[in-house]
């Protein structure tokens, strides 16, 4: 059941990324970039503009809201639970570490080696018995990373047209810069002339 839900979210995220090209985010009028959102009226470098723009897009998109809800539900369901498998693995591994440590205290070398063989066999059998568990946990970890990667990629791909539109529409004129440069050059010339008198 948990894998089905996880793969459904993964599929939905992949679908959203592939549909991004069909959606025209470049038509989006951003309050954040226009400075009407108080948080970014004077932008600082420590603020995350990608996240702010994505939040703005999310407010307008039921599809993005549903995706966010699915991701949050997945996190809540699996991260808030006590992990009995981790507890099981931890206790078993702790036992074998403790047994190995105690073996060193046995003075009789023949007895120590005999018990060590039993512990090693048991540990090997345990490792084989949990191979499927480890494989599933590894796959879940890989999928979590993939979900995170796709979600970040989606944020970037959806907000890129918004910033590009801003860059195109709001590009400042160079008139004032040219005027300032001319004033500097005039003053430089004046200073050099005065210095050479």
C-alpha positions as a Markdown table, in Angstrom:
| # | Residue | x | y | z |
|---|---|---|---|---|
| 1 | Unk | 0.0 | 0.0 | 0.0 |
| 2 | Unk | 2.7 | 2.5 | 1.0 |
| 3 | Unk | 4.6 | 1.8 | -2.3 |
| 4 | Unk | 1.5 | 2.3 | -4.3 |
| 5 | Unk | 0.9 | 5.7 | -2.8 |
| 6 | Unk | 4.6 | 6.6 | -3.1 |
| 7 | Unk | 4.7 | 5.7 | -6.8 |
| 8 | Unk | 1.5 | 7.6 | -7.4 |
| 9 | Unk | 3.1 | 10.7 | -6.1 |
| 10 | Unk | 6.2 | 10.0 | -8.0 |
| 11 | Unk | 4.2 | 9.6 | -11.2 |
| 12 | Unk | 2.2 | 12.8 | -10.6 |
| 13 | Unk | 5.4 | 14.7 | -10.0 |
| 14 | Unk | 6.9 | 13.4 | -13.2 |
| 15 | Unk | 3.7 | 14.2 | -15.1 |
| 16 | Unk | 3.8 | 17.8 | -13.8 |
| 17 | Unk | 7.4 | 18.2 | -14.9 |
| 18 | Unk | 6.6 | 16.9 | -18.4 |
| 19 | Unk | 3.5 | 19.2 | -18.7 |
| 20 | Unk | 5.5 | 22.3 | -17.7 |
| 21 | Unk | 6.2 | 23.0 | -21.4 |
| 22 | Unk | 2.5 | 23.2 | -22.1 |
| 23 | Unk | 1.9 | 25.6 | -19.3 |
| 24 | Unk | 2.8 | 29.2 | -20.1 |
| 25 | Unk | 4.3 | 30.6 | -16.8 |
| 26 | Unk | 5.7 | 33.5 | -18.8 |
| 27 | Unk | 2.3 | 35.1 | -18.8 |
| 28 | Unk | 2.2 | 35.1 | -15.0 |
| 29 | Unk | 2.3 | 38.6 | -13.4 |
| 30 | Unk | 4.4 | 38.3 | -10.3 |
| 31 | Unk | 3.5 | 40.4 | -7.3 |
| 32 | Unk | 6.8 | 39.3 | -5.7 |
| 33 | Unk | 8.9 | 40.7 | -8.6 |
| 34 | Unk | 6.7 | 43.8 | -9.0 |
| 35 | Unk | 7.5 | 44.7 | -5.4 |
| 36 | Unk | 3.9 | 44.6 | -4.2 |
| 37 | Unk | 4.6 | 41.7 | -1.9 |
| 38 | Unk | 6.1 | 43.2 | 1.2 |
| 39 | Unk | 8.5 | 40.4 | 1.8 |
| 40 | Unk | 10.4 | 41.2 | -1.5 |
| 41 | Unk | 9.9 | 44.9 | -1.9 |
| 42 | Unk | 13.5 | 45.3 | -1.0 |
| 43 | Unk | 15.1 | 42.0 | -2.0 |
| 44 | Unk | 17.8 | 40.5 | 0.1 |
| 45 | Unk | 20.2 | 37.8 | -1.0 |
| 46 | Unk | 19.3 | 35.5 | 1.9 |
| 47 | Unk | 15.7 | 35.2 | 0.7 |
| 48 | Unk | 14.8 | 32.4 | -1.7 |
| 49 | Unk | 13.2 | 33.9 | -4.7 |
| 50 | Unk | 12.6 | 30.6 | -6.4 |
| 51 | Unk | 10.5 | 29.4 | -3.4 |
| 52 | Unk | 8.6 | 32.7 | -3.3 |
| 53 | Unk | 7.8 | 32.7 | -7.0 |
| 54 | Unk | 6.8 | 29.0 | -6.7 |
| 55 | Unk | 4.5 | 29.8 | -3.8 |
| 56 | Unk | 2.9 | 32.5 | -5.9 |
| 57 | Unk | 2.3 | 30.1 | -8.8 |
| 58 | Unk | 1.0 | 27.5 | -6.4 |
| 59 | Unk | -1.7 | 29.9 | -5.2 |
| 60 | Unk | -3.1 | 30.0 | -8.8 |
| 61 | Unk | -2.8 | 26.3 | -9.6 |
| 62 | Unk | -5.1 | 23.6 | -8.2 |
| 63 | Unk | -2.7 | 21.0 | -9.7 |
| 64 | Unk | 0.3 | 22.3 | -7.7 |
| 65 | Unk | -1.8 | 22.6 | -4.5 |
| 66 | Unk | -2.9 | 19.0 | -4.9 |
| 67 | Unk | 0.7 | 17.9 | -5.5 |
| 68 | Unk | 1.9 | 19.8 | -2.4 |
| 69 | Unk | -0.9 | 18.1 | -0.4 |
| 70 | Unk | 0.1 | 14.7 | -1.6 |
| 71 | Unk | 3.8 | 15.3 | -0.8 |
| 72 | Unk | 2.9 | 16.5 | 2.7 |
| 73 | Unk | 0.5 | 13.6 | 3.3 |
| 74 | Unk | 3.3 | 11.2 | 2.3 |
| 75 | Unk | 5.8 | 12.8 | 4.7 |
| 76 | Unk | 3.3 | 13.0 | 7.5 |
| 77 | Unk | 2.2 | 9.3 | 7.1 |
| 78 | Unk | 5.7 | 7.9 | 7.1 |
| 79 | Unk | 7.9 | 10.3 | 9.0 |
| 80 | Unk | 5.7 | 10.7 | 12.0 |
| 81 | Unk | 5.4 | 6.9 | 12.7 |
| 82 | Unk | 7.7 | 5.1 | 15.0 |
| 83 | Unk | 9.9 | 2.9 | 12.8 |
| 84 | Unk | 9.6 | -0.7 | 14.1 |
| 85 | Unk | 11.9 | -2.0 | 11.4 |
| 86 | Unk | 14.7 | 0.4 | 12.4 |
| 87 | Unk | 14.2 | -0.6 | 16.1 |
| 88 | Unk | 14.3 | -4.3 | 15.1 |
| 89 | Unk | 17.5 | -3.8 | 13.1 |
| 90 | Unk | 19.1 | -1.6 | 15.7 |
| 91 | Unk | 18.5 | -4.1 | 18.5 |
| 92 | Unk | 19.8 | -7.0 | 16.4 |
| 93 | Unk | 22.9 | -5.2 | 15.4 |
| 94 | Unk | 23.5 | -4.0 | 19.0 |
| 95 | Unk | 23.2 | -7.6 | 20.2 |
| 96 | Unk | 25.9 | -8.8 | 17.7 |
| 97 | Unk | 28.2 | -5.9 | 18.7 |
| 98 | Unk | 27.8 | -6.7 | 22.4 |
| 99 | Unk | 28.3 | -10.4 | 21.8 |
| 100 | Unk | 31.6 | -9.7 | 19.9 |
| 101 | Unk | 32.8 | -7.5 | 22.7 |
| 102 | Unk | 32.0 | -10.1 | 25.3 |
| 103 | Unk | 33.8 | -12.8 | 23.3 |
| 104 | Unk | 37.0 | -11.0 | 23.9 |
| 105 | Unk | 36.6 | -11.5 | 27.6 |
| 106 | Unk | 36.5 | -15.3 | 27.4 |
| 107 | Unk | 39.9 | -16.6 | 28.4 |
| 108 | Unk | 39.5 | -20.1 | 27.1 |
| 109 | Unk | 40.6 | -19.7 | 23.4 |
| 110 | Unk | 39.0 | -23.0 | 22.3 |
| 111 | Unk | 35.7 | -22.0 | 23.9 |
| 112 | Unk | 36.0 | -18.4 | 22.6 |
| 113 | Unk | 36.5 | -19.7 | 19.0 |
| 114 | Unk | 33.6 | -22.1 | 19.2 |
| 115 | Unk | 31.2 | -19.4 | 20.4 |
| 116 | Unk | 32.6 | -16.9 | 17.9 |
| 117 | Unk | 31.7 | -19.3 | 15.1 |
| 118 | Unk | 28.2 | -19.6 | 16.4 |
| 119 | Unk | 27.8 | -15.8 | 16.7 |
| 120 | Unk | 29.2 | -15.3 | 13.2 |
| 121 | Unk | 26.8 | -17.9 | 11.7 |
| 122 | Unk | 23.9 | -16.3 | 13.5 |
| 123 | Unk | 24.9 | -12.9 | 12.3 |
| 124 | Unk | 25.3 | -14.1 | 8.7 |
| 125 | Unk | 21.9 | -15.8 | 8.8 |
| 126 | Unk | 20.4 | -12.6 | 10.2 |
| 127 | Unk | 22.0 | -10.6 | 7.4 |
| 128 | Unk | 20.5 | -13.0 | 4.8 |
| 129 | Unk | 17.1 | -12.9 | 6.5 |
| 130 | Unk | 16.9 | -9.1 | 6.3 |
| 131 | Unk | 18.2 | -8.7 | 2.7 |
| 132 | Unk | 14.7 | -7.9 | 1.4 |
| 133 | Unk | 14.1 | -5.4 | 4.1 |
| 134 | Unk | 17.4 | -3.7 | 3.4 |
| 135 | Unk | 16.6 | -3.7 | -0.4 |
| 136 | Unk | 13.1 | -2.1 | 0.2 |
| 137 | Unk | 14.6 | 0.5 | 2.6 |
| 138 | Unk | 17.3 | 1.4 | 0.1 |
| 139 | Unk | 14.7 | 1.8 | -2.7 |
| 140 | Unk | 12.5 | 4.0 | -0.4 |
| 141 | Unk | 15.5 | 6.2 | 0.3 |
| 142 | Unk | 16.4 | 6.4 | -3.4 |
| 143 | Unk | 12.8 | 7.3 | -4.2 |
| 144 | Unk | 12.7 | 10.0 | -1.5 |
| 145 | Unk | 15.8 | 11.6 | -3.1 |
| 146 | Unk | 14.2 | 11.3 | -6.5 |
| 147 | Unk | 11.0 | 13.0 | -5.3 |
| 148 | Unk | 13.0 | 15.8 | -3.7 |
| 149 | Unk | 15.1 | 16.2 | -6.9 |
| 150 | Unk | 12.0 | 16.3 | -9.1 |
| 151 | Unk | 10.2 | 18.7 | -6.9 |
| 152 | Unk | 13.1 | 21.1 | -6.9 |
| 153 | Unk | 13.4 | 20.7 | -10.7 |
| 154 | Unk | 9.7 | 21.5 | -11.0 |
| 155 | Unk | 10.1 | 24.7 | -8.9 |
| 156 | Unk | 12.9 | 25.9 | -11.1 |
| 157 | Unk | 11.3 | 25.0 | -14.4 |
| 158 | Unk | 8.0 | 26.6 | -13.5 |
| 159 | Unk | 9.6 | 29.8 | -12.1 |
| 160 | Unk | 12.2 | 30.3 | -14.9 |
| 161 | Unk | 9.7 | 31.8 | -17.4 |
| 162 | Unk | 8.5 | 34.2 | -14.6 |
| 163 | Unk | 12.0 | 35.6 | -13.9 |
| 164 | Unk | 12.7 | 35.7 | -17.7 |
| 165 | Unk | 9.6 | 37.7 | -18.3 |
| 166 | Unk | 10.6 | 40.1 | -15.4 |
| 167 | Unk | 14.1 | 40.4 | -16.9 |
| 168 | Unk | 12.7 | 41.2 | -20.3 |
| 169 | Unk | 9.9 | 43.6 | -19.2 |
| 170 | Unk | 11.7 | 45.4 | -16.4 |
| 171 | Unk | 15.1 | 45.8 | -17.9 |
| 172 | Unk | 16.3 | 49.3 | -16.8 |
| 173 | Unk | 17.2 | 51.9 | -19.4 |
| 174 | Unk | 20.9 | 52.8 | -19.6 |
| 175 | Unk | 20.3 | 56.6 | -19.9 |
| 176 | Unk | 21.0 | 57.4 | -16.3 |
| 177 | Unk | 24.1 | 55.2 | -16.3 |
| 178 | Unk | 25.4 | 56.9 | -19.4 |
| 179 | Unk | 24.7 | 60.3 | -17.8 |
| 180 | Unk | 26.5 | 59.4 | -14.7 |
| 181 | Unk | 29.5 | 58.1 | -16.7 |
| 182 | Unk | 29.6 | 61.3 | -18.7 |
| 183 | Unk | 29.6 | 63.4 | -15.4 |
| 184 | Unk | 32.4 | 61.2 | -14.0 |
| 185 | Unk | 34.5 | 61.7 | -17.2 |
| 186 | Unk | 33.9 | 65.4 | -17.2 |
| 187 | Unk | 35.1 | 65.6 | -13.5 |
| 188 | Unk | 38.1 | 63.4 | -14.2 |
| 189 | Unk | 39.1 | 65.7 | -17.1 |
| 190 | Unk | 38.6 | 68.7 | -14.9 |
| 191 | Unk | 40.7 | 67.2 | -12.0 |
| 192 | Unk | 43.5 | 66.2 | -14.4 |
| 193 | Unk | 43.5 | 69.7 | -15.9 |
| 194 | Unk | 43.6 | 71.4 | -12.5 |
| 195 | Unk | 46.4 | 69.0 | -11.4 |
| 196 | Unk | 48.5 | 69.8 | -14.5 |
| 197 | Unk | 48.4 | 73.6 | -14.0 |
